[in-house]
Amino acid sequence: MKYGRELAYFYQQADAFVFPSRTDTFGLVLIEAMACGTPVAAYPVTGPIDVIDDGITGALDTDLGKAAERALLVNPQGCRDRALRSGWDVCSREFEGNLTPFDAGRFEDVAGGAPLRPELDRSPGDSANLSRS
């Protein structure tokens, strides 16, 4: 296993990073490779299709060999630029932008008209005992 500078060194030495998974749902290693300027070759499945811009940061293909050949033609700077737009600060803002207020009333029908969590059905400032029976 490699970590830190040593891992970055190996990513930077590669002409392309081949990601052979069809089931990994994100693959943080894709972002790590691109952050080092290494284009990624992967299958066009969930995860890679969300991270790789085909022809800009790597190549997607159902034939991984073809994807790897096309990834060799990608400009490393495009990979690095994309990875820099994927930091935790950016991801956190995107996640926060997808949040919506919770409306408990939308779920009352599921419980036959009763609140799903009766212990939480109280007024702000109510000091009712919330212990479970």
C-alpha positions in Angstrom: 0.0 0.0 0.0 1.2 3.5 -0.8 0.3 6.8 0.9 0.9 10.5 0.7 3.8 11.7 -1.4 4.8 8.2 -2.5 1.3 7.5 -3.8 1.2 10.8 -5.6 4.6 10.0 -7.1 3.3 6.7 -8.6 0.2 8.4 -10.0 2.3 11.1 -11.6 4.6 8.5 -13.3 1.7 6.7 -14.9 0.6 7.6 -18.5 -3.0 6.6 -17.6 -4.8 5.1 -14.6 -7.0 2.1 -15.6 -10.0 1.7 -13.3 -11.3 -1.9 -14.0 -14.4 -1.8 -11.7 -18.0 -2.0 -12.9 -19.5 -1.7 -9.5 -17.5 0.8 -7.4 -20.0 3.6 -6.8 -17.5 6.5 -6.8 -13.9 5.5 -6.8 -12.0 8.2 -4.9 -8.9 6.9 -6.7 -10.2 8.5 -9.9 -10.0 12.0 -8.3 -6.6 11.1 -6.8 -5.2 10.1 -10.2 -6.6 13.2 -11.9 -5.2 15.5 -9.2 -1.8 14.2 -10.2 -2.5 14.9 -13.8 -3.1 11.3 -14.7 -6.0 10.6 -17.2 -8.3 7.8 -16.2 -9.7 4.9 -18.3 -12.8 3.3 -17.0 -16.1 1.6 -17.9 -19.0 3.9 -18.5 -20.8 3.0 -15.3 -22.1 4.9 -12.2 -19.2 6.5 -10.5 -16.8 7.0 -13.4 -19.5 8.6 -15.5 -20.0 11.2 -12.7 -16.3 12.0 -12.4 -14.7 11.5 -15.8 -15.3 14.0 -18.7 -14.7 11.7 -21.7 -11.9 13.1 -23.8 -11.0 15.8 -21.2 -10.1 13.9 -18.0 -10.0 10.4 -19.4 -11.9 8.0 -21.5 -15.0 5.8 -20.9 -15.7 2.7 -23.0 -17.2 -0.7 -22.5 -13.9 -2.0 -23.9 -11.4 -1.0 -21.3 -8.5 -1.5 -23.7 -10.0 1.1 -26.1 -10.6 3.4 -23.1 -6.9 3.1 -22.0 -5.7 3.9 -25.6 -7.9 7.0 -25.7 -6.9 8.1 -22.2 -3.3 8.4 -23.4 -4.4 11.2 -25.7 -5.8 13.3 -22.8 -4.1 16.5 -21.7 -2.9 16.1 -18.1 -3.8 19.7 -17.2 -7.5 19.0 -17.8 -7.3 16.2 -15.3 -5.7 18.4 -12.7 -8.2 21.2 -13.3 -11.2 18.9 -12.9 -9.8 17.4 -9.7 -9.3 20.8 -8.2 -13.0 21.4 -8.6 -13.7 18.3 -6.5 -12.4 19.3 -3.1 -14.4 18.8 0.1 -15.4 22.4 0.1 -17.0 22.1 -3.3 -18.6 18.8 -2.5 -20.0 20.2 0.8 -21.6 23.2 -0.9 -23.1 20.9 -3.6 -24.5 18.6 -0.9 -25.9 21.5 1.1 -27.5 22.9 -2.1 -29.4 19.6 -2.5 -30.9 19.7 1.0 -34.6 20.6 1.5 -36.5 21.4 4.6 -38.1 18.3 6.3 -41.9 18.4 6.4 -43.1 15.8 9.0 -46.7 16.3 7.8 -45.8 14.6 4.5 -45.2 11.4 6.4 -48.1 11.3 8.8 -50.3 9.2 6.5 -47.7 6.4 6.7 -48.4 6.1 10.5 -52.2 6.3 10.0 -52.4 10.0 10.8 -50.2 9.8 13.8 -46.7 11.4 13.8 -44.0 8.9 12.9 -42.0 9.8 16.1 -44.6 10.9 18.7 -41.8 11.8 21.1 -40.7 14.6 18.7 -44.3 15.9 18.2 -44.0 18.8 20.7 -43.8 22.5 20.6 -40.4 24.3 20.7 -39.4 24.9 24.3 -41.6 22.1 25.5 -39.6 20.2 28.2 -41.5 16.9 27.8 -39.6 13.9 28.9 -38.3 12.2 25.7 -37.2 9.0 27.4 -38.6 5.8 25.8 -41.1 3.6 27.7 
